[in-house]
Amino acid sequence: MSSFVGQQLGSNQERPLTPPEEELRSLRARKLSYREIMDSNMVGILVWHVDGRILEANDAVLQLTGYSRNDLESGRIDWQRMTPPEYAERERQAFRELEETGSCIPFEKEYIRKNGSRVQVLLGGSFFHGQRDEGICFILDNSERKRSERVRRTAELEQANADLLAQVREKEQAQTALRRSEARMRRLMDQSTMPTEIFSPDGHLTQVNKAWERLMGLTLADVREYSLWFDKQLADLGIVDLFRRALDGEAVATPEIPYVISRGIYAGQRRWQSGLMYPIKDEATGAVEEVVVMHQDVTDRKLAEENLQREEHYLRKLLQLQEDDRKLVSCEIHDGFLQDVTAAQLLLDTALPGLAQAAPAAQRLIERASELIRKGMREARQLIGDLRPPLIDDCGLVEAIRGLIAEERGRSGIQIQFFERVNFTRLDSILEGGLFRIVQESLSNAKRHSGSDVVEIWLQQVEHMLRLTVRDEGRGFDPQKVPDDRFGLAGIRRRAQIFGGEATIESYLGEGTTVRVEVPLLPADPSATPAG
């Protein structure tokens, strides 16, 4: 009996594999290759099933989503339940791409962590070869707060790649093993969402990944004759010098640069990029064999910054026009209406002594008219001061603030102390007007709302910055409870932003209010001419 069983076992072992068994063996071999990449934890990698199950995931994925290895092994992780409803259509689109091409273009979405919070991710994936129900997915944390860690993670990824390559060279000397390693590296590069290119020491490109092709609109075949050493644009931007440092064995972070693509479908487009150059060295000799360059496209952020600068320039022009209009109206009131009213008052003052014998009623009317004219003169002078105090144009910001303080002391009786420590004589006309308005608004708020008898104003020049502080000792308020229709404080902040600075308002109930403004110092333009 035992002899018969042995013969049967021997017969079973020698039986040729059926096609399904052969396919299963091939599948297991491929999954074993994926396992080596997954265990490296260089990026988040998971194996998924179309029904929502996550069949396997590395520690990077578990850390990102907050699940444990036990959750995974017990089947409590489902990528469909982890996906918020608003991303369902994008998931369907990704599956359509998978059905058509076998892989999907990396896209942004959110996952719901185990604790209920959300995390932004960037992911791409593909079906396993020959399958349409299981595949592999590569995941990167795309949260805004993780942006500062991205360069560090990239460096760790490159170090891990270099270590992996060194281990392969040490353990696998045969040419077949080396080819497998290169194929594995190629798959990893193609799945990476960061545009990556590999240079030889002579400056020629030896490899690029799909993300790089999408960014540049080129393929490796399009740039076979290209050499970084002869790229004048990169030389002018200082990148060639950084490449020399990488060839000397140094990992180099590249600054943000505007690179104009010179060929391909995106020829003429400017793309802002930053990244990392990492040398790949021969373990035995230490010589640099290749330089890996990983890019980060920051064009959208740079364009947003440029748009903001254009907006601020436009607002400064509007402020200039507004100040010019104020100055023109102030001059017209002063040289027209106020002069005529003053002349009329002088005539009345001259005529009144000769009207001593006039009827009492007529005399009272004339005196009333004289009183109204004087009131109109005071209001006209006040209006001129509110529009554009002549002291700003004649003597500058410091004297204009002193004049404003003198007027406020006379009107309200508030004790105002002014301390200035500056070296400039005159500033840019718009900046002088803007800072004067901030002081004017701050004094008005203190007079109307604080109930304080004392106000301090500090104007200090610190190198290339100008600091303005207005402090009262009044009742204070809660800045978070200021109604939206109160534009005074918002106007102070906006004026500071227009001049490239910032304003902070600190106030506590019973402890007074402090307005602090800091702006870059803009000297007067000697070529500027007064409006009007």
ZIPE-V100564 format. One line per field, one symbol per residue. burial: 1 if it has 9 or more other ideal C-beta (glycine too) atoms within 8 Angstrom, else 0. Layout:
burial: ???
//
This chain:
burial: 0000000000000000000001101010011011011100011111111000110011011101111000110000111001100010011001101100001101101111100000111111111100100111111110000100011001111111110111011001000011011001111110110111111110111011101111111101001000110010111010110110111000111100101110010110001111111111100000010111111111100110000000010011001100110111111111000110110110010011001000000110011011001101100110111011111100011111111110111000010101010100001111111111111111111110110101111111100011111111011110100000000110111011111010101010000111111111100100000000
//
